Amino acid sequence: MTAKTTNPFMRDDTIFGVCQAIGDDFGFNPMWLRIPLAVPVVFAPWYSLIAYAALGVAVLASRVLFPDRKRASAKVVTLTAAPAPQAPVATVDQREPELLAA
């Protein structure tokens, strides 16, 4: 899944993020909810739209009434890597003379 830190209602890859939000809250793949909601659109589109809207209102109410305290209290920490220590480079003048084998 893509970033869980973003608001599901504001993402570009979801309609309103209802199925994604429910899947995130209960810990399952949202596709298992999207398929049962999409199939009845062929037979009764108004009932499917009403069910989706009702789920959307339920998700919005749960997010407003019970905000996620972990996300609200989490602080953004930026870590920077320290530069790696450079090994001294040996030059020709600094090397010890090599012994030649006879």
N, C-alpha and C positions, 0 to 999 in steps of 0.2 A: 504494500500500500504506500501511497505517497504520504507526505508529511502529515503526522497526526497532530502537529502543533497548530495547524491553521484551522480556522473556523470552517466547518463543513458547509455552512450556508454561503460562504463567500468564495468557494473554490470554483475554478473554471470547468472542471471535469464532472461536475454533478449538476442536477437540475436545481434542487433546493437542498440537497445533502441529507435528506430525511433518512434514507436507507443506510447511508454511510454513517450517520450519527448513531443510529440504533445499533448498527454492527459494531461500532467502536465502543459503545456503552456496554454491550453484552458480550463482546469478544468473539464475534463470528464474522465470516465473510459476508459483506452486504449483498453479494450476488444471490445468496439464498433467500433474500427478502425481495429483491428486485424482480426475479422471475415470477413468483406467485402474484405480485402486484401487476405485472405487465400482461400476463395471460388473459385475465378477465377484461382487459381493455377492448378486446375484439367483441365480446358478447354484451357487456354492460359498461360502456365508457364512463358514464356519470357516476356509477357506484364506485368504480376504481378511482376516479378523481376525488370523490368524497372520502374514500378510505385513505388515500394518500394525503389529503389535506388534514384529515383528523390525526394521522400520525405526525404530520408536520407541526400541528398545534401542540400535540403531546410532547414532542421533542423540544419545541421552543419553551413550553412551560417548565419542563424539567431542567432545562439549561438556565432559565431565569430564576426559578425558585431554589434550585440546588446547584449552585455553581461548583465547578471542580476546584477544590481548595488546593490541590497539588499544582495545577497550572497557574492559579492566581498567585500563589506564594513563591513560585519558582523564579529564580533570578537568572538573568542571562549572564553567563560568564564567558569571556573571550580569553582563550589561551593563545599565547604566542610562543613559538618555539625559540629557544635560545640558540644562537649560532654555534655550530659544532666547533670544538677546539681544533685548530689547525696544527697538524704535525709539522715539526721543523723540516724543511726541505734541505737535504744535504747537497752541497755543491762540490765541484771537483776539488777545490782548495781545502775543504774541510774534512775530506775523507782521509782515513789513515792509509798509509801505503800498504799495498797488498804484497804478500810474500809470493814469490814465484816458486813453483815446484821444480825441482831439478830433473 
